[in-house]
């Protein structure tokens, strides 16, 4: 079974790329993979197996 997480990315005035990379790496360490990043929005959808 899969579980999903939707994260609303809040863009700041500086270091956006580094903050986004840190966020993605944090979730990756928890087993999440990115399934979708909305182009016109700030939403990122993650997926992982629920029974890991």
Secondary structure, 3 states (H helix, E strand, C coil): CEEEEEEECCCCCCCHHHHHHHHHHHHHHCCCEEEEECCCCCEEEEEEECCC
